[in-house]
Amino acid sequence: MSKQETYLVTGGAGFIGTNLVHSLVQNGKKVIVVDDLSAGDAERLPKEITFHKLDVRDTSALTESCQDVDVIVHLAAIPSVPVSIEKPQETSAVNVDGTISVLEAAKNTGVRRVVFAASAAYYGNHQTLPLKEDLSPCPETPYALQKYFGEQLMKLWSELYNIETVSLRFFNVYGPYMDPDGAYASIIGRFLRLTKTNQPLAVVGDGSQTRDFVHVSDVVTAICQAAEAKSIGKGEIFNVGTGIETSVLSIAKLFGGEITYLPARIEVGRSCANIEKAKKELNWEPRVEIAEGLTELIEN
């Protein structure tokens, strides 16, 4: 009988982490969650897990938590573009130094693989759509640069210390446990809050700007596939999106109700992932369509 695999999830009490942890437990994995609870809620986690409240930059405590761990999923971050612009040193300390700390803990304890939550912010305002993994980096904010640096750290630690690593560039993630005020899928989060308080949906500009909205359940599946796929582990990078462009205005119309318009601002005009690499190498593809995912969110 094969031994039960142990996963350690940093940031496991957050939005994506909570969904991932529930799925891992349901699939028979032993799960350890590390979170400083600056943005997470441990009360939402299954009772079967082991929880450690700590900062990922505390390498000594993290190393203790990583004993007998097979896979680390590194989600812990300050995932906010505005905060990274306002506080570049503070966010870099968590998003860069925290990632080095995770890799060092993995090296110190013989963890098999580290799966890193990278970001589509890597692409900036690239005009070549759909966005493919081999496009040159175009970070336009400290957050984007920090996540790009994390990808490079994954590759380097894999080469230097023979740790299996994989990076997943998340696009606009939404779904259950999403914080309506949080950094992920901020458009959907904002619309959700406005809908629940019976306010008009405020669309910036004409609403023609597009994003690639991917349901958190599909993200969880991608993480699990990246953790287990046999043919990877050398710092490979995969887009995790849907390959479908959805305009902000069409999202507002799916919510229904009154729409108001705000002045246009400087932002990425279009975003859409090329997901062929993930389909081929991770045997993964998204299942949840945007209308289905939004209906579930609005009704709950």
C-alpha positions in Angstrom: 0.0 0.0 0.0 1.5 3.4 -1.0 1.9 5.9 1.7 -0.5 8.8 2.0 1.0 11.9 0.3 1.5 15.0 2.4 0.9 18.5 1.0 1.9 21.7 2.6 0.0 24.8 1.4 1.3 28.2 2.2 -1.5 30.8 2.2 -3.8 27.8 2.6 -6.5 29.8 4.5 -6.9 32.3 1.6 -9.3 32.2 -1.3 -7.5 29.7 -3.7 -5.9 27.9 -0.7 -9.2 27.1 1.0 -10.6 25.6 -2.2 -7.4 23.6 -2.8 -7.2 22.3 0.8 -10.8 21.1 0.7 -10.1 19.3 -2.6 -6.9 17.7 -1.3 -8.6 16.4 1.8 -11.4 15.0 -0.3 -8.8 13.2 -2.4 -7.2 11.5 0.5 -4.1 13.7 1.0 -2.7 14.7 4.3 -2.6 18.5 4.4 -0.6 21.0 6.4 -1.6 24.7 6.1 0.8 27.6 6.8 -0.8 31.0 6.9 -0.2 34.2 8.8 -4.0 35.0 8.6 -3.4 38.5 7.4 -6.0 37.8 4.7 -7.2 34.2 5.4 -9.8 32.5 7.6 -8.8 29.3 9.2 -12.4 28.6 10.3 -13.2 27.7 6.7 -10.7 24.9 6.6 -11.5 21.2 7.1 -10.9 19.8 10.6 -8.7 17.1 9.3 -5.8 19.4 8.4 -2.8 20.6 10.5 -2.6 24.3 10.8 0.4 26.5 11.6 0.0 30.2 12.0 3.4 31.6 10.8 5.0 34.0 8.4 6.6 32.2 5.4 9.7 34.3 5.8 10.4 32.4 9.1 12.5 29.7 7.4 13.3 27.9 10.6 9.6 27.5 11.6 8.7 26.7 8.0 11.4 24.0 7.8 9.9 22.4 11.0 6.5 22.4 9.3 7.9 20.7 6.2 9.1 17.5 7.8 7.9 14.5 5.8 6.1 16.8 3.2 6.0 15.6 -0.4 4.6 18.7 -2.1 4.6 22.4 -1.3 2.0 24.5 -3.0 3.2 28.1 -2.5 0.2 30.5 -2.6 1.2 32.9 0.2 1.7 36.4 -1.1 0.4 40.0 -1.0 -1.4 39.6 -4.3 -2.3 43.3 -4.8 -1.0 45.5 -7.6 -2.0 48.8 -5.8 -0.4 47.7 -2.5 2.8 46.7 -4.4 2.9 50.2 -6.0 2.3 51.9 -2.6 4.6 49.6 -0.6 7.2 47.9 -2.9 9.6 47.0 -0.1 6.9 45.4 2.1 5.4 43.4 -0.7 8.8 42.3 -2.1 9.7 41.1 1.4 6.7 38.7 1.4 6.5 37.9 -2.4 10.3 37.4 -3.0 11.9 36.7 0.3 9.0 34.5 1.3 9.5 32.5 -1.9 13.2 32.0 -1.2 12.2 30.9 2.3 9.8 28.3 1.0 12.5 27.0 -1.4 15.0 26.8 1.4 12.6 24.9 3.6 12.0 22.5 0.7 15.7 22.0 0.2 16.3 21.5 3.9 13.7 18.8 4.2 13.8 16.9 0.9 10.4 18.0 -0.4 9.8 16.4 -3.8 8.1 19.3 -5.6 7.2 22.9 -5.2 4.3 24.4 -7.2 4.4 28.2 -7.3 1.5 30.6 -7.8 2.8 32.9 -10.5 0.7 35.6 -12.3 -0.5 36.7 -15.7 0.8 40.1 -14.6 4.0 38.9 -16.1 2.6 39.8 -19.6 1.8 43.4 -18.8 0.1 45.0 -21.8 1.5 42.6 -24.5 -0.5 43.0 -27.7 0.1 39.4 -28.9 -3.0 37.4 -28.1 -3.5 34.8 -26.9 -0.7 35.2 -24.4 1.8 32.4 -24.7 4.3 31.3 -22.0 7.4 32.1 -24.1 6.6 35.8 -24.6 9.2 38.2 -23.2 8.5 39.5 -19.6 6.7 42.8 -19.5 6.1 43.5 -15.8 4.6 47.0 -15.3 4.2 46.9 -11.5 6.3 45.8 -8.5 3.8 42.9 -8.0 4.3 41.7 -11.6 8.1 41.9 -11.2 8.0 40.0 -7.8 6.0 37.2 -9.4 8.3 37.0 -12.4 11.3 36.9 -10.0 9.5 34.0 -8.2 9.4 32.0 -11.5 13.2 32.6 -11.9 13.8 31.4 -8.4 11.9 28.2 -9.1 14.0 27.5 -12.1 17.3 28.3 -10.3 16.6 26.2 -7.2 15.6 23.3 -9.5 18.9 23.6 -11.4 21.2 24.2 -8.3 19.5 22.0 -5.7 17.7 19.4 -7.7 14.2 20.3 -6.3 11.3 19.7 -8.7 9.5 23.0 -9.3 6.6 24.2 -11.5 5.1 27.7 -11.9 1.5 28.4 -12.8 0.6 31.8 -14.2 -3.0 32.4 -12.9 -5.2 34.7 -14.9 -8.4 36.2 -13.2 -9.5 33.6 -10.7 -13.0 33.8 -9.2 -15.3 31.5 -7.3 -16.4 30.3 -3.8 -14.5 31.8 -0.8 -13.5 34.8 -2.9 -13.2 38.0 -1.0 -15.4 40.6 -2.6 -12.8 43.2 -1.6 -9.8 41.0 -2.4 -7.1 41.3 -5.1 -8.2 38.3 -7.2 -10.7 38.9 -9.9 -11.3 42.4 -8.5 -13.9 43.2 -11.2 -16.1 40.2 -10.3 -15.5 40.8 -6.6 -16.6 44.5 -6.9 -19.6 43.6 -9.0 -20.6 40.9 -6.4 -20.4 43.4 -3.6 -22.4 46.0 -5.5 -25.1 43.4 -6.5 -25.5 42.2 -2.9 -26.0 45.8 -1.7 -28.4 46.7 -4.6 -26.1 49.3 -6.1 -25.5 50.0 -9.8 -22.5 48.2 -11.4 -19.8 50.8 -12.1 -17.9 50.0 -15.4 -14.7 51.8 -16.1 -14.6 53.4 -19.6 -16.8 51.7 -22.1 -16.3 48.2 -20.6 -14.6 46.8 -23.8 -11.5 45.8 -21.9 -11.2 42.0 -21.6 -9.9 39.5 -19.1 -9.6 35.8 -18.9 -11.7 34.7 -16.0 -11.0 31.2 -14.7 -13.0 29.4 -12.0 -11.1 28.4 -8.9 -12.2 24.8 -9.2 -10.3 24.7 -12.5 -7.3 26.3 -10.9 -7.3 23.7 -8.1 -7.3 20.9 -10.7 -4.4 22.6 -12.5 -2.4 22.8 -9.2 -3.0 19.1 -8.5 -2.0 18.1 -12.1 1.1 20.2 -11.8 2.0 18.6 -8.5 1.7 15.0 -9.9 2.7 15.2 -13.6 5.7 12.9 -14.0 7.4 14.6 -17.0 7.9 18.0 -15.5 9.6 19.6 -12.5 12.4 21.7 -13.9 10.9 25.1 -13.4 8.4 24.8 -16.2 5.7 27.6 -16.6 2.1 27.1 -17.5 -0.7 29.5 -18.1 -3.9 28.8 -16.1 -6.8 30.5 -17.8 -9.6 29.6 -20.2 -8.3 30.9 -23.5 -11.5 33.0 -23.7 -11.6 36.8 -23.7 -14.6 38.2 -21.7 -15.3 41.9 -21.7 -16.0 43.8 -18.4 -19.3 45.0 -19.9 -20.5 41.5 -20.7 -19.7 40.4 -17.1 -21.8 43.4 -15.9 -24.7 42.3 -18.1 -24.4 38.7 -16.7 -24.9 40.1 -13.2 -27.9 42.1 -14.5 -29.3 45.3 -13.0 -28.3 49.0 -13.6 -24.9 49.8 -15.1 -23.1 53.2 -14.7 -19.9 54.3 -16.4 -16.8 55.8 -14.9 -14.0 57.7 -16.7 -11.5 55.5 -18.5 -8.1 54.9 -16.9 -4.8 53.4 -17.9 -5.0 49.6 -17.6 -4.4 46.5 -19.6 -6.7 46.6 -22.6 -7.0 42.9 -23.4 -6.0 39.7 -21.7 -6.4 36.1 -22.8 -4.3 33.0 -22.1 -2.9 30.5 -24.6 -3.5 27.2 -22.6 -2.2 24.7 -25.2 0.9 23.9 -23.1 -1.1 23.1 -20.0 -3.5 20.9 -22.1 -0.6 19.0 -23.5 1.8 18.6 -20.6 -0.6 18.7 -17.6 -3.5 17.0 -19.3 -5.6 19.8 -18.0 -8.3 22.1 -19.4 -10.9 24.3 -17.8 -14.5 23.0 -17.3 -16.5 25.8 -15.8 -18.0 28.4 -18.2 -18.2 32.0 -17.0 -22.0 32.2 -17.0 -22.3 29.0 -14.9 -19.6 30.1 -12.4 -21.1 33.6 -12.0 -24.6 32.2 -11.4 -23.3 30.0 -8.6 -21.5 33.0 -7.0 -24.5 35.3 -7.2 -27.0 32.7 -5.9 -24.8 31.9 -2.9 
